[in-house]
Every structure is written in C-alpha cells, then in structure tokens.
Amino acid sequence: EGAGSLLHLNSCTVPYGADAGCIVCHHAHLVVHDSTFSELRHVAIEVRDAATCELRRCVFTGCGHSAVMQHRGGRQCTLEDCRITASGSHKRNGALYVTCGRVVAKQCRVEENRGDGVVVEASEVCTGEPRPELQMRNCIVRSNAQNGVVIYGGSAVIEDSRLQENAMTGVSAHAHHGITHVRLGTVELRRNSLSGN
C-alpha cells in the first residue's frame, strides 16, 4: 500500500485462516508469481483505489468471499495461467469479482467454485467511471455451482475459452438489477465452447 509503490511476491504461500492475502490500493502496483493462497476467510487479492496488479501462475483455493476482487476504483488486474477453485459464495460475488476497471484473464482455470465463477457487476461506487470490463482468452470456466460468467451492467470479450458443466448458464448477461440507469454494456463471444451448462 502507498502511492505509486510496488510489491513483488514470488513463490510465496499465504496459509490457512488469514483474513486476506494482499490488499493493493492508492495507485500501488502488485506483482505475484508462482504463489498459493489457500483457505482464506475473506479474499486473497483485493485491488482498489486506482491500483493495479499482475498475477501469474498462482493458485487460489477455498477463499471465503472471492479469490480476486477488483472494486472501489481498482484500475486493472491481469491474471495469467492462474487457477481459482472452491472459492466465492452463493451471494452474487463470484470467485473472480469485478465491479470497476478492467480485468484480463489469460489461460486461467476457474472451476468448482461455490457460486458463480466470474461476476462482472457495475457498482454505485464506480458511477462516473468506465463500466467494469472483462477480457478473457483461452480460459476454462467449469463446474461452478451457479453460472460460469455472469455480467450485470458491465462489458466482456470472451474468446477461445471453454465454459462447460456449470450448474446454471455458461454466460449470463443482464442490465444491472439495482441501479436503473446502468444498462448492459457490450458482450462479445468469439470461438468459445459452451456445453453441459
């Protein structure tokens, strides 16, 4: 935390029972490579207040609220070759949860989570900012207890990905149900496989 600061974690383990793994805010930048976050009570990575982060080859399992959450003015998060499992809850906060800014996921697996795999939801806190945006490429979103990807008033581009065997829909997109002036953004699906949802 701190204006313009950089935190770099490499090959770290955040153990069972911690409330949170990393909170990055105030224009800071977080880089995490080859690390494991397991059985956290709240969230593994939280990005807010104009901060950014980069996650590569990380594993998130058993996070109580969300594995990765970008909200309250978070600017951008990039996930590459990460795995998120057994995380999230049944109350519309996905294992990967985005309410503002851009999240880019490449070659990630979001599977067997307790609620939705990925949620992109416009937020009143981000009114006046660009709507939340998801870019997903070459990912697997599979066997989540609700939807694979659900979008409420945000935008998404999902390409070359497999959205399979989720208990509800593979991809679900809606205008925001609680903020009447927030309409659904653009949702593009390109060369995806959707089956068994």
matplotlib code that plots the C-alpha trace (Angstrom):
import matplotlib.pyplot as plt

x = [0.0, 1.2, 1.1, 3.0, 4.6, 5.4, 5.1, 6.5, 5.8, 7.5, 6.9, 5.0, 2.3, -0.4, -1.6, -4.9, -7.0, -5.7, -8.4, -6.9, -3.8, -2.9, -4.7, -3.3, -4.5, -3.6, -2.1, 0.2, 1.1, 1.2, 3.1, 2.6, 4.2, 4.1, 2.3, -0.5, -3.4, -5.5, -8.4, -8.5, -11.6, -12.3, -10.3, -6.9, -6.2, -8.1, -7.5, -8.9, -8.2, -6.6, -4.3, -3.2, -1.9, -0.4, -0.9, 1.0, 0.9, -0.9, -3.3, -6.3, -8.4, -11.0, -11.3, -14.4, -15.7, -13.7, -10.3, -9.7, -11.8, -11.4, -13.7, -13.8, -11.8, -9.4, -7.9, -6.6, -5.8, -4.1, -4.3, -2.2, -2.1, -3.9, -6.3, -9.2, -11.2, -13.5, -13.9, -16.7, -20.1, -23.7, -24.5, -23.5, -19.9, -18.0, -14.7, -13.4, -15.4, -15.1, -17.1, -14.9, -11.9, -10.5, -9.6, -7.7, -7.6, -5.5, -5.1, -6.8, -9.0, -12.0, -13.6, -15.6, -16.4, -19.2, -21.2, -20.6, -17.2, -16.8, -19.0, -18.7, -21.1, -21.3, -21.3, -22.7, -19.3, -17.9, -20.6, -19.0, -16.0, -15.9, -18.1, -16.3, -14.8, -13.6, -11.3, -11.0, -8.9, -8.0, -9.6, -11.6, -14.6, -16.1, -18.3, -19.1, -22.2, -24.0, -23.1, -19.8, -19.6, -22.4, -22.4, -24.6, -24.3, -20.6, -18.8, -16.9, -15.0, -14.6, -12.7, -11.2, -12.5, -14.4, -17.4, -18.7, -20.7, -21.7, -24.8, -26.7, -25.6, -22.2, -22.5, -25.4, -25.7, -28.2, -28.8, -28.0, -30.9, -30.5, -29.1, -31.7, -29.5, -26.8, -27.5, -25.7, -22.5, -21.2, -20.7, -18.7, -18.3, -15.7, -14.8, -15.9, -17.1, -20.3, -21.6, -23.3, -24.4]
y = [0.0, 3.5, 6.0, 4.6, 1.8, -1.7, -5.0, -8.2, -11.6, -14.7, -18.3, -17.4, -19.2, -17.4, -20.1, -21.3, -18.9, -15.5, -12.8, -11.6, -12.2, -8.8, -5.5, -3.2, 0.4, 4.1, 3.8, 1.0, -2.0, -5.6, -8.4, -12.0, -15.0, -18.7, -18.3, -20.2, -18.7, -21.3, -21.3, -17.5, -16.2, -13.3, -12.5, -13.5, -10.4, -7.1, -4.3, -0.8, 3.0, 3.3, 0.3, -2.4, -5.9, -8.8, -12.4, -15.2, -19.0, -18.5, -20.9, -19.8, -22.3, -22.1, -18.3, -17.4, -14.3, -14.1, -15.2, -12.0, -8.9, -5.6, -2.8, 0.7, 2.3, -0.5, 0.1, -3.1, -6.7, -9.2, -13.0, -15.4, -19.2, -19.0, -21.5, -20.5, -23.3, -23.8, -20.1, -17.5, -17.7, -18.1, -14.3, -12.9, -12.4, -14.7, -16.4, -13.7, -10.5, -7.2, -4.0, -1.5, -1.2, -3.9, -7.5, -9.5, -13.3, -15.5, -19.3, -19.4, -22.1, -21.0, -24.3, -26.0, -22.8, -22.4, -19.8, -18.0, -18.5, -14.9, -11.9, -8.5, -6.1, -2.3, -0.6, 2.6, 3.3, 3.4, 5.7, 8.1, 5.7, 3.4, 0.4, -2.8, -4.8, -8.4, -9.7, -13.5, -15.6, -19.3, -20.0, -22.8, -21.9, -25.3, -27.0, -23.9, -24.1, -21.3, -19.5, -19.7, -16.0, -13.5, -9.8, -7.2, -3.9, -4.5, -5.4, -8.5, -10.1, -13.9, -15.8, -19.2, -20.4, -23.4, -22.7, -26.1, -28.0, -25.0, -25.7, -22.8, -20.9, -20.7, -17.0, -14.8, -11.1, -8.6, -4.9, -4.0, -5.1, -2.5, 0.6, 1.5, 3.9, 1.3, -0.7, -3.8, -3.0, -4.9, -8.6, -10.4, -14.2, -15.5, -19.1, -20.5, -23.9, -23.9, -27.3, -29.1, -25.9]
z = [0.0, -0.7, -3.6, -6.6, -4.6, -5.9, -4.1, -5.7, -4.3, -5.8, -4.8, -1.6, 0.3, 2.3, 4.7, 6.1, 8.2, 7.2, 6.6, 3.4, 1.3, -0.4, -0.5, -3.1, -3.2, -3.5, -7.1, -6.0, -8.2, -7.1, -8.9, -7.7, -9.4, -8.6, -5.3, -3.4, -1.4, 0.4, 2.8, 3.4, 5.3, 3.0, -0.2, -1.5, -3.7, -3.4, -5.9, -5.2, -5.2, -8.7, -8.0, -10.5, -10.2, -12.2, -11.2, -12.9, -12.2, -8.9, -7.2, -5.2, -3.3, -0.6, -0.4, 1.6, -0.3, -3.6, -4.7, -6.6, -6.2, -8.0, -6.7, -5.2, -8.1, -8.9, -12.3, -13.8, -12.9, -15.2, -14.4, -16.5, -16.1, -12.7, -11.1, -8.9, -7.2, -4.2, -3.6, -3.6, -2.1, -3.3, -2.9, -6.3, -5.5, -7.8, -7.3, -9.6, -8.8, -10.8, -10.1, -11.9, -14.1, -16.4, -15.7, -18.2, -17.7, -20.0, -19.8, -16.4, -14.9, -12.8, -11.7, -9.0, -7.1, -4.6, -6.5, -9.8, -11.4, -12.6, -11.8, -13.6, -11.9, -12.3, -8.8, -7.5, -6.0, -9.6, -11.0, -13.4, -14.1, -17.1, -16.6, -15.4, -18.3, -18.5, -21.2, -21.1, -23.5, -23.6, -20.2, -18.8, -16.6, -15.5, -12.9, -10.9, -8.5, -10.3, -13.6, -15.3, -16.1, -15.2, -16.2, -14.6, -16.4, -17.4, -20.6, -21.7, -24.5, -24.1, -26.7, -27.4, -24.0, -22.6, -20.4, -19.5, -17.0, -14.8, -12.8, -14.4, -17.6, -19.2, -19.8, -18.5, -19.2, -17.8, -17.2, -13.6, -11.5, -8.7, -10.5, -13.1, -15.2, -15.7, -18.8, -20.1, -22.0, -25.0, -24.6, -27.4, -27.6, -30.1, -30.8, -27.4, -26.4, -24.3, -23.3, -20.4, -18.6]

ax = plt.figure().add_subplot(projection="3d")
ax.plot(x, y, z, "-o")
ax.set_aspect("equal")
plt.show()
